[in-house]
Amino acid sequence: MQDSPPAEPKGAVFLSYASQDAEAAKRICKALRGAGIEVWFDQSQLRGGDAWDQSIRRQIKECALFMPVISANTQARAEGYFRLEWHLAEQRSLLIAKGRAFIIPVSIDLTADRDALVPDCFVAVQWTKLPGGETPPAFAERVKKLLSGSDAEPGHQSPATGDSNSESRRINPSRPWLILAILGVIACVALAIWQPWRKGEKPVASVPAVGSEAEARRLLDRATAMTAESPTLDDPSKEACETADKLIEQAKALNPLDGEVWAKEALNDLHIIGLGYDRSPARMGNAAAAATRAMELNPNSYAARSAHAQVIHYVVAPPGGSSEAEHLLRELLSENPNDLGNQITLAHVLRSEGRFGEAADFCMKVNLPLLAAYIYLDAERFDKANAAADQALKMKRSVMNLQCKILMMQIAEDRNAALSLIDEIPPSAYTDDKIAEALASALLLYREPEKALKVLNSFPRDWMVTWTYSIPKAAYKGTAHMLAGRLDAARAEWNVALQQIERKLSDEPNNPVLLTEKASILA
């Protein structure tokens, strides 16, 4: 049932969502409640029973606003209890006077109103984009106004836009290509209506100041330079990606009507996600929203189409891959065969579909032996993986290429070769999460506790975040001290690690990696 429901709630918002979107819905609920808004938010793990069903029906009948959370998850589910909730809300909306707010749809990812599998009344009103469930104060204030009755029901418009106007309400919601939502300079939002018979006219929106377009492009060039990748896939630092983020924001403020700026924002977000620096739902939602805006503003742009294709794979596609992403990426690579980002993404699309040999062969063809090495390992072709790792090292003895070859030597059980390669890794690389964790793990495996501690003591943060999991640095330090015979120091570090794990488990009680690590320390 919902959290602590009042006996006779008044003016509540009913939050309706698919179970897969529970975390995003929880963020929305928390933000609204933080603004003093009453929210009916059902968190039952096992839904069912007459009493539970009657309670939900009563809440929908009595709530002041109904807020459906729309996403790729709701699109994928033809059936679900949330669809009954949506139907009940639609039926109630027929009894509500025109102009009175009731349905407040929110989209938490790339799902657009034109494609949404929702009741008709949902696409007749304004949608709001809340990427990953991140809810800005302005949205909470708008909901408060609607609850107080001081704001009229919003008319239909594209998601993530500002307030609607009377003209936008007259547009057929089944023809969303007639509307182009444009974000104005800094925080100002303007709605421009684009019609086919007026295609030559400029949209009604804030016009960038003279010279701002050129300056915005210069900022984008600087952002690109900050995160440029070499052919060997050396990673830019987290700081470089964050600096690029700020440069793109400045460019967006100067020229918010430029689709290239939005495309660059989406691509940089995807870069940050792919490198494991920030894989939060908010970051993924922002990437999806930026790619959508880029396509709205400049659908023929190569950068916008690249962002769109990559978002489909990294954010929207199911685990089995996406034929749509593959088609778009092959089309883009036919235009620009040397586009590194699209080459890498196509390889990951093929990899996600289990086409390991094809993916690795493609990487070798476009001169990406490092990525090929890891994909050949997926295919259990160690001979080819090792040869690809050698080719990558021949191209450049970079940290990433050395790390790959170290892994090959671990698999081959060649301790001396692995340790020799580890000695080539410069101490400056110990601050990187993935490098530090891999080196510490290898050195502990080879019972080299002092070398492992040198790496761990150089790492500046408490948690090491890898491609797939996070682990407290103190857990590895405890193991290192144990191997060195310093049992008191080992227990002290393990106690620190346990406290850090317990804090995280309070937010993620079922996290299997944390539970396994906790059990390992206690053992």
C-alpha positions as CSV (number, residue, x, y, z in Angstrom):
1,M,0.0,0.0,0.0
2,Q,1.0,3.6,-0.2
3,D,3.3,5.1,2.4
4,S,1.5,6.2,5.6
5,P,-1.9,7.2,4.0
6,P,-4.0,9.7,5.9
7,A,-7.4,8.8,7.0
8,E,-9.2,11.2,4.6
9,P,-6.6,12.5,2.1
10,K,-7.4,15.8,0.5
11,G,-5.7,17.3,-2.6
12,A,-3.4,14.3,-3.1
13,V,-1.4,13.4,-6.3
14,F,-1.8,9.7,-7.3
15,L,1.5,8.4,-8.8
16,S,0.9,5.6,-11.3
17,Y,3.9,3.6,-12.6
18,A,5.1,0.2,-13.9
19,S,7.0,-1.8,-11.4
20,Q,10.2,-1.5,-13.4
21,D,10.1,2.3,-12.9
22,A,9.8,2.1,-9.1
23,E,13.1,3.9,-8.5
24,A,12.3,6.8,-10.8
25,A,8.8,7.0,-9.3
26,K,10.3,7.1,-5.8
27,R,12.4,10.1,-6.8
28,I,9.4,12.0,-8.1
29,C,7.4,11.1,-5.0
30,K,10.3,12.3,-2.7
31,A,10.6,15.6,-4.6
32,L,6.9,16.3,-4.4
33,R,6.6,15.4,-0.8
34,G,9.7,17.6,-0.1
35,A,7.7,20.5,-1.6
36,G,4.8,19.8,0.8
37,I,2.6,18.0,-1.7
38,E,0.7,14.9,-0.6
39,V,1.4,11.9,-2.8
40,W,-0.3,8.6,-3.0
41,F,2.5,6.2,-3.9
42,D,1.9,2.5,-3.8
43,Q,5.1,0.5,-3.0
44,S,3.5,-2.9,-2.6
45,Q,5.8,-5.6,-3.9
46,L,2.9,-8.1,-4.1
47,R,-0.1,-6.4,-5.6
48,G,-3.5,-8.1,-5.4
49,G,-6.5,-8.9,-3.2
50,D,-9.9,-7.3,-3.1
51,A,-9.1,-4.9,-0.3
52,W,-5.9,-3.6,-2.0
53,D,-7.8,-3.3,-5.3
54,Q,-10.6,-1.3,-3.7
55,S,-8.2,1.0,-2.0
56,I,-6.4,1.8,-5.3
57,R,-9.8,2.4,-7.0
58,R,-10.9,4.7,-4.2
59,Q,-7.6,6.7,-4.3
60,I,-8.0,7.3,-8.1
61,K,-11.6,8.3,-7.5
62,E,-10.6,10.8,-4.8
63,C,-7.2,12.1,-5.8
64,A,-6.8,15.7,-7.0
65,L,-4.3,15.0,-9.7
66,F,-3.4,11.7,-11.5
67,M,0.3,11.5,-12.6
68,P,1.1,8.5,-14.9
69,V,4.8,7.8,-15.3
70,I,5.4,6.9,-18.9
71,S,8.6,5.1,-20.1
72,A,10.1,2.5,-22.3
73,N,9.0,0.0,-19.7
74,T,5.3,1.0,-20.0
75,Q,5.7,0.8,-23.8
76,A,7.0,-2.7,-23.5
77,R,4.1,-4.0,-21.4
78,A,0.8,-4.6,-23.1
79,E,-0.7,-5.7,-19.8
80,G,-0.1,-4.5,-16.2
81,Y,-2.1,-3.2,-13.3
82,F,-0.9,0.3,-14.1
83,R,-2.9,0.1,-17.3
84,L,-6.1,-0.5,-15.2
85,E,-5.1,2.6,-13.1
86,W,-4.7,4.6,-16.4
87,H,-8.1,3.4,-17.6
88,L,-9.8,4.3,-14.3
89,A,-8.2,7.8,-14.5
90,E,-9.4,8.2,-18.1
91,Q,-12.9,7.3,-17.1
92,R,-12.9,9.8,-14.3
93,S,-11.5,12.5,-16.6
94,L,-14.7,12.3,-18.6
95,L,-16.6,13.6,-15.6
96,I,-14.3,16.6,-14.9
97,A,-15.0,20.0,-16.3
98,K,-13.0,21.2,-19.4
99,G,-10.0,23.3,-18.3
100,R,-9.8,21.6,-14.9
101,A,-6.4,19.9,-14.3
102,F,-6.5,16.2,-13.6
103,I,-4.1,14.2,-15.8
104,I,-0.4,15.2,-15.5
105,P,1.6,12.8,-17.6
106,V,5.4,12.6,-17.0
107,S,7.9,10.9,-19.3
108,I,11.1,9.6,-17.6
109,D,13.1,8.7,-20.7
110,L,13.0,9.1,-24.5
111,T,9.4,8.0,-24.8
112,A,7.5,10.6,-26.9
113,D,3.8,11.3,-26.8
114,R,3.4,10.6,-30.6
115,D,4.4,6.9,-30.0
116,A,3.1,6.4,-26.5
117,L,0.7,3.5,-25.8
118,V,-1.5,5.6,-23.5
119,P,-5.2,6.6,-23.3
120,D,-6.2,9.4,-25.7
121,C,-6.7,11.8,-22.8
122,F,-3.0,11.6,-21.9
123,V,-1.9,13.0,-25.2
124,A,-4.4,15.8,-25.0
125,V,-2.6,17.5,-22.2
126,Q,0.9,18.8,-21.5
127,W,3.6,16.3,-20.9
128,T,6.7,16.9,-18.7
129,K,10.0,15.2,-19.0
130,L,11.6,14.2,-15.7
131,P,14.7,12.2,-16.9
132,G,15.2,9.3,-14.6
133,G,12.7,10.7,-12.2
134,E,14.8,13.7,-11.4
135,T,12.2,16.4,-10.4
136,P,13.2,20.1,-10.5
137,P,11.6,22.5,-8.0
138,A,9.8,24.3,-10.8
139,F,7.7,21.2,-11.6
140,A,6.8,20.8,-7.9
141,E,5.7,24.4,-7.8
142,R,3.6,24.0,-10.9
143,V,1.9,20.9,-9.3
144,K,1.2,23.0,-6.1
145,K,-0.4,25.7,-8.3
146,L,-2.6,23.1,-10.0
147,L,-3.6,21.7,-6.6
148,S,-4.5,25.1,-5.4
149,G,-6.7,25.8,-8.5
150,S,-4.6,28.8,-9.5
151,D,-3.5,27.3,-12.8
152,A,-5.6,26.1,-15.7
153,E,-5.2,22.6,-17.2
154,P,-2.2,22.6,-19.5
155,G,-2.8,22.1,-23.2
156,H,-1.0,19.5,-25.3
157,Q,2.6,20.0,-26.3
158,S,5.8,18.1,-26.6
159,P,7.5,16.8,-23.5
160,A,10.1,18.9,-21.7
161,T,8.6,22.2,-22.9
162,G,7.4,25.1,-20.9
163,D,3.9,26.4,-20.4
164,S,1.5,25.9,-23.3
165,N,-0.5,28.6,-25.1
166,S,-4.0,28.6,-26.6
167,E,-2.8,27.9,-30.1
168,S,-1.0,24.7,-29.0
169,R,-4.2,23.3,-27.6
170,R,-5.9,23.5,-31.0
171,I,-3.3,21.3,-32.7
172,N,-4.2,17.7,-33.3
173,P,-2.2,15.7,-30.8
174,S,-1.8,12.9,-33.3
175,R,0.3,15.2,-35.5
176,P,3.2,16.1,-33.1
177,W,5.5,17.0,-35.9
178,L,3.6,20.3,-36.2
179,I,5.1,21.4,-32.8
180,L,8.7,22.2,-32.2
181,A,9.6,22.9,-28.6
182,I,12.6,25.2,-28.2
183,L,14.4,26.0,-25.0
184,G,15.2,29.7,-24.8
185,V,18.3,31.5,-23.6
186,I,19.4,30.4,-20.0
187,A,16.1,29.6,-18.2
188,C,13.5,31.2,-20.5
189,V,11.3,28.8,-22.4
190,A,9.5,29.8,-25.6
191,L,7.1,27.7,-27.7
192,A,7.5,27.9,-31.4
193,I,4.8,26.4,-33.7
194,W,6.2,25.0,-37.0
195,Q,3.7,24.3,-39.8
196,P,4.4,22.8,-43.2
197,W,2.9,25.7,-45.1
198,R,5.0,28.2,-43.2
199,K,8.3,26.2,-43.5
200,G,10.3,29.2,-44.7
201,E,9.4,31.3,-41.7
202,K,11.7,31.5,-38.7
203,P,10.3,30.0,-35.4
204,V,9.1,32.4,-32.8
205,A,11.8,32.0,-30.1
206,S,14.6,33.8,-28.5
207,V,17.3,34.7,-31.1
208,P,20.9,34.2,-30.1
209,A,22.9,37.4,-29.8
210,V,25.2,38.4,-32.7
211,G,28.4,36.3,-32.5
212,S,26.9,33.8,-29.9
213,E,26.5,31.1,-32.5
214,A,30.2,31.2,-33.4
215,E,31.2,31.3,-29.8
216,A,28.9,28.3,-29.0
217,R,30.7,26.3,-31.7
218,R,34.1,27.3,-30.3
219,L,33.0,26.0,-26.9
220,L,31.8,22.7,-28.5
221,D,35.2,22.4,-30.2
222,R,36.9,22.8,-26.8
223,A,34.6,20.2,-25.3
224,T,35.5,17.8,-28.1
225,A,39.2,18.3,-27.6
226,M,38.8,17.7,-23.8
227,T,37.3,14.2,-24.4
228,A,39.1,13.2,-27.6
229,E,39.8,9.5,-27.8
230,S,42.9,8.0,-29.5
231,P,42.5,5.0,-31.8
232,T,43.6,2.8,-28.9
233,L,40.6,3.8,-26.8
234,D,42.5,5.6,-24.1
235,D,39.9,7.1,-21.8
236,P,39.6,10.7,-21.0
237,S,39.5,11.4,-17.2
238,K,36.4,12.0,-15.3
239,E,37.5,15.6,-14.7
240,A,37.9,16.1,-18.5
241,C,34.4,14.8,-19.1
242,E,33.0,17.1,-16.4
243,T,34.8,20.1,-17.9
244,A,33.4,19.2,-21.3
245,D,30.0,19.1,-19.6
246,K,30.3,22.7,-18.4
247,L,31.6,23.9,-21.8
248,I,28.5,22.4,-23.5
249,E,26.2,24.0,-20.9
250,Q,27.8,27.4,-21.8
251,A,27.3,26.7,-25.5
252,K,23.7,25.8,-24.9
253,A,23.1,29.0,-23.0
254,L,24.5,31.0,-25.9
255,N,22.6,29.2,-28.7
256,P,19.8,27.0,-27.4
257,L,18.3,26.6,-30.9
258,D,21.4,24.8,-32.2
259,G,20.7,21.0,-32.6
260,E,24.5,20.4,-32.7
261,V,24.8,21.7,-29.1
262,W,22.1,19.3,-27.9
263,A,23.6,16.4,-29.8
264,K,27.0,17.1,-28.3
265,E,25.4,17.1,-24.8
266,A,23.8,13.7,-25.5
267,L,27.1,12.3,-26.8
268,N,29.1,13.6,-23.8
269,D,26.5,12.1,-21.4
270,L,26.8,8.8,-23.2
271,H,30.6,9.0,-23.0
272,I,30.3,9.6,-19.2
273,I,27.9,6.7,-18.9
274,G,30.0,4.4,-21.0
275,L,33.2,5.1,-19.0
276,G,31.4,4.3,-15.8
277,Y,31.8,7.8,-14.3
278,D,28.1,8.3,-13.9
279,R,25.5,5.7,-14.7
280,S,22.6,7.2,-12.8
281,P,19.1,7.2,-14.2
282,A,19.3,11.0,-14.2
283,R,22.3,11.0,-16.5
284,M,20.8,8.4,-18.8
285,G,17.5,10.4,-18.9
286,N,19.4,13.6,-19.7
287,A,21.2,11.9,-22.6
288,A,17.8,10.7,-24.0
289,A,16.2,14.1,-23.6
290,A,19.1,15.9,-25.2
291,A,19.1,13.5,-28.2
292,T,15.4,14.0,-28.6
293,R,15.9,17.8,-28.6
294,A,18.7,17.5,-31.1
295,M,16.5,15.5,-33.5
296,E,13.7,18.0,-33.1
297,L,15.9,21.0,-33.9
298,N,18.0,19.4,-36.7
299,P,16.8,16.0,-37.7
300,N,19.2,15.8,-40.7
301,S,22.3,16.6,-38.6
302,Y,24.9,13.8,-38.5
303,A,25.6,14.5,-34.9
304,A,21.9,14.4,-33.9
305,R,21.4,11.1,-35.7
306,S,24.5,9.7,-34.0
307,A,23.2,10.8,-30.6
308,H,19.8,9.3,-31.4
309,A,21.3,5.9,-32.5
310,Q,23.6,5.7,-29.6
311,V,20.8,6.6,-27.1
312,I,18.7,3.8,-28.6
313,H,21.4,1.3,-27.8
314,Y,22.9,2.5,-24.5
315,V,19.7,3.9,-22.9
316,V,16.5,2.5,-24.5
317,A,17.3,-0.9,-26.0
318,P,16.6,-4.1,-24.1
319,P,19.5,-6.4,-23.1
320,G,19.2,-8.4,-26.3
321,G,20.2,-5.5,-28.5
322,S,18.4,-3.3,-31.0
323,S,18.1,-3.9,-34.8
324,E,17.0,-0.3,-35.1
325,A,20.3,0.9,-33.6
326,E,22.3,-1.4,-35.8
327,H,20.5,-0.1,-39.0
328,L,21.0,3.5,-38.0
329,L,24.7,3.0,-37.1
330,R,25.5,1.2,-40.4
331,E,23.8,4.0,-42.2
332,L,25.9,6.6,-40.4
333,L,29.1,4.7,-40.9
334,S,28.4,4.6,-44.6
335,E,28.5,8.4,-44.5
336,N,31.5,8.6,-42.2
337,P,33.4,5.2,-41.9
338,N,35.9,6.6,-39.5
339,D,33.5,7.8,-36.8
340,L,35.0,6.2,-33.7
341,G,32.0,6.7,-31.5
342,N,29.7,5.0,-34.0
343,Q,32.2,2.2,-34.6
344,I,32.4,1.4,-30.9
345,T,28.7,1.5,-30.5
346,L,28.1,-0.8,-33.5
347,A,30.6,-3.3,-32.0
348,H,28.7,-3.1,-28.7
349,V,25.3,-3.6,-30.5
350,L,26.7,-6.8,-32.1
351,R,28.2,-7.9,-28.8
352,S,24.9,-7.4,-27.0
353,E,23.2,-9.7,-29.5
354,G,25.7,-12.5,-28.9
355,R,27.4,-12.0,-32.3
356,F,30.8,-12.0,-30.7
357,G,32.8,-13.2,-33.6
358,E,31.2,-10.7,-36.0
359,A,31.7,-7.9,-33.4
360,A,35.4,-8.7,-32.8
361,D,36.1,-9.1,-36.5
362,F,34.5,-5.7,-37.2
363,C,36.7,-4.1,-34.5
364,M,39.9,-5.6,-36.1
365,K,38.7,-4.4,-39.5
366,V,38.4,-0.8,-38.3
367,N,41.6,-1.0,-36.3
368,L,40.2,-1.3,-32.7
369,P,42.2,-4.2,-31.5
370,L,41.8,-3.4,-27.8
371,L,38.0,-3.7,-28.0
372,A,38.4,-6.8,-30.2
373,A,40.5,-8.5,-27.5
374,Y,37.8,-8.2,-24.9
375,I,35.0,-9.3,-27.3
376,Y,37.1,-12.3,-28.4
377,L,37.3,-13.3,-24.7
378,D,33.5,-13.2,-24.7
379,A,33.6,-15.7,-27.5
380,E,36.1,-17.8,-25.5
381,R,38.7,-17.3,-28.2
382,F,41.8,-16.7,-26.1
383,D,44.2,-17.1,-29.0
384,K,42.6,-14.3,-31.0
385,A,42.1,-12.2,-27.9
386,N,45.8,-12.5,-27.0
387,A,46.8,-11.6,-30.6
388,A,44.5,-8.6,-30.6
389,A,46.0,-7.5,-27.2
390,D,49.5,-7.8,-28.7
391,Q,48.4,-5.7,-31.7
392,A,47.0,-3.0,-29.4
393,L,50.3,-2.9,-27.5
394,K,52.2,-2.7,-30.7
395,M,50.2,0.4,-31.7
396,K,50.8,2.0,-28.3
397,R,52.0,0.9,-24.9
398,S,49.2,2.8,-23.2
399,V,47.7,2.1,-19.8
400,M,44.6,0.6,-21.2
401,N,46.5,-1.6,-23.6
402,L,48.9,-2.7,-20.9
403,Q,45.9,-3.5,-18.6
404,C,44.4,-5.7,-21.3
405,K,47.6,-7.6,-21.8
406,I,47.9,-8.1,-18.0
407,L,44.5,-9.7,-18.0
408,M,45.7,-12.1,-20.8
409,M,48.7,-13.1,-18.8
410,Q,46.5,-13.7,-15.8
411,I,44.4,-16.0,-17.9
412,A,47.5,-17.7,-19.2
413,E,48.7,-18.1,-15.6
414,D,52.0,-16.3,-16.5
415,R,52.7,-14.6,-13.2
416,N,56.1,-13.2,-14.1
417,A,54.9,-11.6,-17.3
418,A,51.8,-10.1,-15.6
419,L,53.9,-8.6,-12.8
420,S,56.4,-7.2,-15.3
421,L,53.6,-5.5,-17.2
422,I,52.1,-4.1,-13.9
423,D,55.4,-2.5,-13.2
424,E,55.0,-0.5,-16.5
425,I,51.8,1.1,-15.2
426,P,52.7,4.7,-14.1
427,P,51.6,5.7,-10.5
428,S,49.6,8.5,-12.1
429,A,47.2,5.9,-13.3
430,Y,46.4,4.6,-9.8
431,T,43.8,7.4,-9.3
432,D,41.6,5.8,-12.0
433,D,38.9,3.5,-10.5
434,K,39.1,0.7,-13.0
435,I,42.8,0.6,-13.2
436,A,43.3,0.7,-9.4
437,E,40.8,-2.1,-8.8
438,A,42.2,-4.3,-11.5
439,L,45.8,-3.8,-10.4
440,A,45.0,-4.3,-6.7
441,S,43.0,-7.4,-7.5
442,A,45.9,-8.9,-9.6
443,L,48.6,-8.0,-7.0
444,L,46.5,-9.6,-4.2
445,L,46.0,-12.7,-6.4
446,Y,49.8,-12.9,-6.8
447,R,50.3,-12.3,-3.0
448,E,52.1,-9.0,-3.4
449,P,50.5,-7.1,-0.5
450,E,52.9,-4.2,-0.4
451,K,52.6,-3.4,-4.1
452,A,48.8,-3.7,-3.7
453,L,48.9,-1.2,-0.8
454,K,51.0,1.2,-2.9
455,V,48.2,1.2,-5.5
456,L,45.4,1.4,-2.9
457,N,47.0,4.2,-0.9
458,S,47.4,6.3,-4.1
459,F,43.7,5.9,-4.9
460,P,41.9,9.0,-3.5
461,R,38.4,7.8,-2.9
462,D,36.7,5.3,-0.6
463,W,34.9,3.3,-3.3
464,M,36.4,1.9,-6.5
465,V,33.8,2.0,-9.3
466,T,34.4,-0.5,-12.1
467,W,32.4,-1.2,-15.3
468,T,29.9,-3.4,-13.4
469,Y,30.2,-2.9,-9.6
470,S,31.6,-0.8,-6.8
471,I,33.8,-2.1,-3.9
472,P,35.2,-0.3,-0.9
473,K,39.0,0.3,-1.1
474,A,39.2,-0.7,2.6
475,A,38.1,-4.3,1.8
476,Y,41.2,-4.7,-0.5
477,K,43.4,-3.0,2.1
478,G,42.2,-5.4,4.7
479,T,43.2,-8.3,2.5
480,A,46.6,-6.8,1.8
481,H,47.3,-6.4,5.5
482,M,46.2,-9.9,6.2
483,L,48.6,-11.3,3.5
484,A,51.4,-9.2,5.1
485,G,50.6,-10.7,8.5
486,R,49.2,-7.5,10.0
487,L,46.0,-8.9,11.4
488,D,45.0,-6.0,13.6
489,A,45.4,-3.6,10.7
490,A,43.4,-6.0,8.5
491,R,40.5,-6.1,11.0
492,A,40.5,-2.3,11.3
493,E,40.2,-1.9,7.5
494,W,37.6,-4.6,7.2
495,N,35.5,-2.8,9.9
496,V,35.7,0.4,7.9
497,A,34.6,-1.5,4.7
498,L,31.7,-3.1,6.6
499,Q,30.5,0.2,7.8
500,Q,30.7,1.6,4.3
501,I,28.8,-1.4,2.9
502,E,26.1,-1.2,5.5
503,R,25.5,2.5,4.7
504,K,25.0,1.6,1.0
505,L,22.9,-1.4,1.8
506,S,20.4,0.9,3.6
507,D,19.6,2.3,0.2
508,E,20.2,-0.9,-1.8
509,P,19.3,-3.7,0.5
510,N,19.2,-6.4,-2.3
511,N,22.4,-5.4,-4.1
512,P,24.1,-8.8,-4.8
513,V,27.6,-7.4,-5.1
514,L,27.4,-5.6,-1.7
515,L,25.9,-8.6,0.0
516,T,28.6,-10.9,-1.4
517,E,31.3,-8.6,-0.4
518,K,29.8,-8.3,3.1
519,A,29.6,-12.1,3.4
520,S,33.2,-12.4,2.2
521,I,34.5,-9.9,4.8
522,L,32.5,-11.6,7.6
523,A,33.9,-15.0,6.6
